Amino acid sequence: MTTRAVVRGVGHYLPERIVENAEFEKTLDTSDEWIRTRSGIERRHFAADDQTTSQMAGIAAKNALADAGFDPTDIDAVIVATSTPDLTFPSVATMVQSELAMQSGFAFDVQAVCAGFVFALANANALIVSGQARRILVIGAETFSRILDFEDRATCVLFGDGAGALVLEGCESDGDTTDRGVLSVDLHSDGSYRDMLYVDGGVSTTGEAGKVRMQGNPLFRQAVAKLSQTAETALDKAKLATTDVDWIVPHQANIRIIQGTAKKMGVPMDKVIVTVQDHGNTSAASIPLALSVGKQSGKIREGQIIVTEAIGGGLAWGSVVIRW
Ligand code: UT7
């Protein structure tokens, strides 16, 4: 027998304000046509001025708990993946814990930028498999709009805000590929790429939050190669083939990266959940948002093989294979 971390619920939250590509045409030398063709993005949501990452995370968490049919008191741990916390500390996860009126269990944040949700999922899986927690809320939440330079057309048109959450529960399973739950994990990082995508501020440097800086084109090339590799490795570890995949649920940075990765893996695009047109790149929130939208639309169903894959600043990248 093996303990598996099984998905019991999923939920998300998107802020009310929708910003269409055309809005950027008013202030920047850009066009709806460039943004659509180079990134696949058509619109994104931006948080209201008084809206925080923890508030969005809290709503996504409540939606995931409702989907699972669990109360906050059923949860042992809260893990939030974010690069845009409300404050330097305490963690967003403890703020969510407070919002849920949970006074027991434990909570912490994970910072692996756009790969954050995959890293958080891997941590949650390890905690469940090792018996340190039974039910964990895993959340990806970002207010990336707060760290965008709205004069830099190469970055500000790409990102958006939002939150998504999963509820995982440890269950005894047979220990084979027919089990529900997390079947494999593959994680990587390589700090020699640190200048490819970073924020030019922070606590021990400028004392300010800073703005996103990105070498888009070199990152694009790294992304397709590394994402297909990690997804294939994760499938190998799970003893599955690409033909077993029901849905790839990729980090939603750019439709061309999503298409290039699927093509390299030999998986057709009708097996890929795509939300980048409506959400833009929401960093650590993009995969749980796509999982939630995919489930709500009836595409993602119990028993299916789901491959999540993501890459972001660091570089940090990885993949988690789940039987839903
Ligand atoms: O989430 C973490 C992971 N993130 C990523 O993986 C993002 C990876 N990169 C990308 O998605 C793409 O590289 C971008 C969408 C950022 C850019 O697409 P690209 O095809 O790589 O374009 P490029 O950077 O090579 O730029 C092409 C041209 C440049 O002009 P010149 O030098 O050819 O005259 C840019 O200045 O497009 C120009 N450009 C723009 N033009 C209109 C850059 N941004 C814009 C813009 N509007 N918003």
Residues whose N, C-alpha, C, O or C-beta is under 5 A from the ligand:
A	BS01	UT7	D29 T30 S31 W34 R38 S39 C114 R153 A154 V157 G216 N217 L219 F220 A223 A253 N254 N281 I311 G312
